[in-house]
Amino acid sequence: MSYLAQIEALLFVAGEEGLSLRQMGTLLALTPSALQQQVDKLAQKYASDSSSALCLLESSNTYKLVTKEQFAALLRDYAKAPINQSLSRASLEVLAIVAYKQPITRLEIDEIRGVNSSGALSKLVAFELVKEAGKKEVIGRPNLYATTDYFLDYMGINHLEELMAIEDLAVDEEAPELFQTSDEA
Protein backbone atom coordinates (compact mmCIF):
# COMPACT_ATOMS: atom_id res chain seq x y z
CA MET A 1 0.00 0.00 0.00
CA SER A 2 1.54 3.30 -1.06
CA TYR A 3 2.15 6.13 1.37
CA LEU A 4 0.32 8.51 -1.00
CA ALA A 5 -2.84 6.41 -0.75
CA GLN A 6 -2.51 6.17 3.04
CA ILE A 7 -2.03 9.94 3.41
CA GLU A 8 -4.99 10.54 1.10
CA ALA A 9 -7.19 8.17 3.16
CA LEU A 10 -6.18 9.84 6.42
CA LEU A 11 -6.87 13.34 5.08
CA PHE A 12 -10.20 12.24 3.63
CA VAL A 13 -11.36 10.85 6.98
CA ALA A 14 -9.99 13.85 8.90
CA GLY A 15 -12.27 16.10 6.85
CA GLU A 16 -12.33 19.80 7.62
CA GLU A 17 -10.18 19.32 10.73
CA GLY A 18 -7.19 18.16 8.68
CA LEU A 19 -4.05 16.58 10.12
CA SER A 20 -0.65 17.90 11.06
CA LEU A 21 2.58 16.33 9.82
CA ARG A 22 3.19 15.12 13.37
CA GLN A 23 -0.18 13.31 13.48
CA MET A 24 0.36 11.71 10.09
CA GLY A 25 3.96 10.82 10.93
CA THR A 26 2.87 9.04 14.09
CA LEU A 27 0.18 7.07 12.27
CA LEU A 28 2.41 6.14 9.33
CA ALA A 29 5.67 5.71 11.29
CA LEU A 30 7.51 8.02 8.88
CA THR A 31 10.25 10.51 9.64
CA PRO A 32 9.26 14.17 9.21
CA SER A 33 11.44 14.58 6.09
CA ALA A 34 10.14 11.38 4.45
CA LEU A 35 6.56 12.37 5.24
CA GLN A 36 7.08 15.88 3.84
CA GLN A 37 8.34 14.34 0.60
CA GLN A 38 5.23 12.16 0.38
CA VAL A 39 2.89 15.08 1.14
CA ASP A 40 4.65 17.17 -1.52
CA LYS A 41 4.25 14.30 -4.02
CA LEU A 42 0.53 14.08 -3.24
CA ALA A 43 0.12 17.85 -3.67
CA GLN A 44 1.94 17.66 -7.03
CA LYS A 45 -0.19 14.70 -8.10
CA TYR A 46 -3.38 16.68 -7.49
CA ALA A 47 -1.99 19.83 -9.13
CA SER A 48 -1.00 18.00 -12.32
CA ASP A 49 -4.16 15.86 -12.60
CA SER A 50 -6.76 17.91 -14.49
CA SER A 51 -9.33 15.13 -14.03
CA SER A 52 -9.16 15.42 -10.22
CA ALA A 53 -11.26 17.97 -8.35
CA LEU A 54 -9.05 17.76 -5.26
CA CYS A 55 -6.03 19.63 -4.06
CA LEU A 56 -4.02 19.70 -0.86
CA LEU A 57 -4.26 22.77 1.35
CA GLU A 58 -1.76 23.60 4.09
CA SER A 59 -3.07 25.99 6.70
CA SER A 60 -1.74 26.58 10.21
CA ASN A 61 0.57 23.56 9.95
CA THR A 62 -2.41 21.36 9.09
CA TYR A 63 -3.07 19.62 5.80
CA LYS A 64 -6.57 19.19 4.37
CA LEU A 65 -8.10 17.77 1.22
CA VAL A 66 -10.15 20.48 -0.48
CA THR A 67 -11.69 21.04 -3.88
CA LYS A 68 -9.87 23.05 -6.50
CA GLU A 69 -10.83 26.72 -6.77
CA GLN A 70 -12.25 26.23 -10.27
CA PHE A 71 -15.19 24.27 -8.73
CA ALA A 72 -16.25 27.06 -6.34
CA ALA A 73 -19.22 28.25 -8.42
CA LEU A 74 -20.49 24.71 -8.97
CA LEU A 75 -20.28 23.89 -5.27
CA ARG A 76 -21.89 27.18 -4.32
CA ASP A 77 -24.82 26.29 -6.61
CA TYR A 78 -25.01 22.86 -5.01
CA ALA A 79 -25.09 24.38 -1.52
CA LYS A 80 -27.95 26.67 -2.60
CA ALA A 81 -29.98 23.77 -4.00
CA PRO A 82 -33.52 23.69 -2.66
CA ILE A 83 -34.22 21.66 0.45
CA ASN A 84 -36.90 19.72 -1.43
CA GLN A 85 -34.12 17.28 -2.20
CA SER A 86 -34.43 14.46 0.26
CA LEU A 87 -31.85 14.35 3.01
CA SER A 88 -29.63 11.29 3.12
CA ARG A 89 -29.84 8.86 6.00
CA ALA A 90 -26.51 10.22 7.29
CA SER A 91 -27.84 13.80 7.19
CA LEU A 92 -31.01 12.78 9.01
CA GLU A 93 -28.96 10.99 11.69
CA VAL A 94 -26.77 14.04 12.20
CA LEU A 95 -29.81 16.34 12.26
CA ALA A 96 -31.48 14.20 14.93
CA ILE A 97 -28.32 14.13 17.04
CA VAL A 98 -27.93 17.91 16.81
CA ALA A 99 -31.63 18.46 17.60
CA TYR A 100 -31.54 16.35 20.76
CA LYS A 101 -27.99 17.02 22.00
CA GLN A 102 -27.38 20.67 21.03
CA PRO A 103 -25.09 22.45 21.35
CA ILE A 104 -22.74 19.71 20.18
CA THR A 105 -19.38 19.50 18.37
CA ARG A 106 -18.72 17.55 15.20
CA LEU A 107 -16.41 15.20 17.08
CA GLU A 108 -19.15 14.46 19.61
CA ILE A 109 -21.50 13.70 16.70
CA ASP A 110 -18.83 11.44 15.18
CA GLU A 111 -18.48 9.57 18.49
CA ILE A 112 -22.22 8.93 18.63
CA ARG A 113 -22.43 7.78 14.99
CA GLY A 114 -19.06 6.03 14.84
CA VAL A 115 -18.18 7.67 11.50
CA ASN A 116 -17.05 11.06 10.23
CA SER A 117 -20.02 13.40 9.94
CA SER A 118 -18.40 16.45 8.38
CA GLY A 119 -20.06 16.01 4.97
CA ALA A 120 -23.56 15.56 6.38
CA LEU A 121 -23.01 18.43 8.81
CA SER A 122 -21.81 20.72 6.01
CA LYS A 123 -24.91 19.88 3.98
CA LEU A 124 -27.19 20.66 6.96
CA VAL A 125 -25.40 23.99 7.47
CA ALA A 126 -25.76 24.77 3.74
CA PHE A 127 -29.49 23.96 3.97
CA GLU A 128 -29.69 26.24 7.03
CA LEU A 129 -31.13 23.48 9.23
CA VAL A 130 -28.05 23.62 11.49
CA LYS A 131 -25.79 26.55 12.37
CA GLU A 132 -22.55 27.21 14.20
CA ALA A 133 -23.53 28.23 17.71
CA GLY A 134 -20.24 29.31 19.27
CA LYS A 135 -17.13 27.52 20.40
CA LYS A 136 -16.71 24.87 23.09
CA GLU A 137 -14.40 26.07 25.84
CA VAL A 138 -11.89 23.21 25.58
CA ILE A 139 -8.49 22.83 23.95
CA GLY A 140 -8.84 23.58 20.24
CA ARG A 141 -12.13 25.44 20.76
CA PRO A 142 -14.19 23.33 18.31
CA ASN A 143 -17.37 24.73 16.78
CA LEU A 144 -20.64 23.99 18.52
CA TYR A 145 -23.66 23.23 16.34
CA ALA A 146 -27.35 23.81 17.01
CA THR A 147 -30.57 23.78 15.01
CA THR A 148 -31.93 26.94 13.39
CA ASP A 149 -35.29 28.67 13.31
CA TYR A 150 -35.63 27.27 9.80
CA PHE A 151 -35.30 23.77 11.32
CA LEU A 152 -38.27 24.55 13.57
CA ASP A 153 -40.28 25.72 10.53
CA TYR A 154 -39.20 22.67 8.54
CA MET A 155 -40.32 20.37 11.37
CA GLY A 156 -43.56 22.32 11.86
CA ILE A 157 -42.88 23.10 15.51
CA ASN A 158 -42.44 26.31 17.49
CA HIS A 159 -40.02 25.14 20.20
CA LEU A 160 -37.52 22.33 20.61
CA GLU A 161 -39.57 21.12 23.56
CA GLU A 162 -42.19 20.04 21.02
CA LEU A 163 -39.84 17.37 19.64
CA MET A 164 -40.91 13.87 20.57
CA ALA A 165 -39.29 12.73 23.83
CA ILE A 166 -36.33 10.42 23.29
CA GLU A 167 -37.99 7.84 25.56
CA ASP A 168 -40.92 7.73 23.12
CA LEU A 169 -38.53 6.95 20.27
CA ALA A 170 -37.30 3.68 21.80
CA VAL A 171 -37.63 0.79 19.40
CA ASP A 172 -39.62 -2.21 20.59
CA GLU A 173 -36.93 -4.84 21.09
CA GLU A 174 -39.32 -7.78 20.72
CA ALA A 175 -38.95 -9.13 17.20
CA PRO A 176 -42.18 -10.11 15.51
CA GLU A 177 -42.58 -13.82 15.27
CA LEU A 178 -43.30 -14.04 11.57
CA PHE A 179 -42.43 -17.67 11.18
CA GLN A 180 -44.36 -19.19 14.04
CA THR A 181 -45.58 -22.66 13.36
CA SER A 182 -49.24 -23.27 13.85
CA ASP A 183 -50.31 -25.91 16.37
CA GLU A 184 -53.28 -26.65 14.14
CA ALA A 185 -51.18 -28.07 11.29
N, C-alpha and C positions, 0 to 999 in steps of 0.2 A: 504494500500500500504506500503510495507516494506521500511525501510530506505536504506537497501542494494540496492534495485532496484532503488530508487530515486538517490542515489549517483552514481550508475552505469550509469543511464540515463544522469545525469549532466556531468559526465566525458566523456561519448561518444560524446555528443554534443560539449563539450569544445574542443575536438580534441587535436591537438598538443600543444595548449596553456596551457591546464590543468587548474586546479582550486586549490586555496589555501584552507586551512581549514577554514579560515575566510569567504571566499566567499561562501563555501558550508554551513557553519554554519548559515550565514545570510539567505540563500535561504531556508534552512530546519528548521530554528528556533530551532537549537540544541545547547546545551552548548558545549564548546570546548572538554571537557572530554568525553561526550556522543558521539560526532561526531568522536573523535579519536578511540573510541571502535568500532564504526560501520565501519570505514575505515579499521581498523585492521582485522575485521571479513571478509570484502570483499577481502582483500589481502590474507587471509588464505583460503578463499573459492576458489579463483583462483589457489593458490599454490597446493591445495589438489585435484583439479579437472583435471585429466589427459585428459579428453575429451574437455577441454577448451583451446583455443589458447591464451587467454588473461592473463595478469598479471597487477598488479598495480605498478607503478613506482613513487617514491617520489624523486624529484629533486628540489633543491632551494626552499624548502617549498611549492612546487606545486605538486599535484598528477595528474597523467595521466594514461589512459588506453593504454597499449602497448601490442605487441605480445610477447610471450615467446621466449627466445633466441634460442630454438631448431628449430624455424621456419625461422631463418635468411637466410639460403641457399635457401629455397623455395621462400621466398619473394624477394630475390635478383634476382633469375631466372625470377620471374614474372615482376620485374621492367625492366629487360633487354629484355622482350618479344618484338618482332618486332612491329613497328608502324602500320603494315598492319592490325592489329586489328582495328576495327572501334572504334572511340571515342564515349563515351556515350553522351547523350544529356547534362548532367551536365558538362562534360568535355568541350564540344563545347561551352557552355554558358560561362564558366570561361575563356576559350581561347579567345573568342571574347571580353570579358570585359577587359582582360589584354591587348590585341592588341590595343584596342581603348583608354584605360585609363592609360596606363603605364607611369611611374612606379606607382604601386598600391599595397596596403597591402591586406592581406587575409581578414581582417575585413572590409575593404572598399568593397571588392568583395562580402562578405557575406551580407553587407547592400544593395547592388544593387540587389542581387538574393533573399534575404530574407531567406536564409538557409545557413548552414555551408558548406563551399566549400573546406575544408582541404583535403578531399580524392581526389577530382577531381584535385585540384592544385598539390598534390603530384604525381599523375599519369602524369600530364603534365610536371612536372619537371623530372620525371623518363624517359619520352619519349623525353626529351631535347627540347621540344617546348617552355618551359618557364624556366626562371632561376631566382635565387636570384640576385637582382641588387642593393644591398646596404641596408641601414637602414634608416627609416624615422626619422627625428630629432624631435621626440616627446617623451613624457614619455613612457617608455617601449621599445623604439627603435625597432618597429616591422620591419620585413623583407619587402623589396619592391620587387615586381616581374615585370619582363619585358619579352618580347618575345626574342627568340634566332635567330641566323643566320640560324639555321636549320628550324625554323618556316618559315622564308622567302623562303627557298628552298622548303619546303613542300607546301607552298601556291603558289609557282611559281612566286614570285615577287622579285624585287631587293631592294626595299625601302618600309618602312611603308606607305609612302605617296601614294603608289600605291593601298592601300586598298580602297575599295569602300567608298565613303563619307557616313557618318552616315545618312545624310539627304536623300540620295538615297535608304537607307534601310527601310524607313518609310513604314509601311503597309497601304494599301488602306483601310480606315475605312468604306467605303461603302460596305455593305454586298450584295452579289449577290442575286437577287430576283429569286430564283429557283422555287418558287411555285406561280408565278404570274398566275392569272386566265386570260384566253383569252376572249376578248370581243366578239369574233366570235362564241363562244359556245352557 
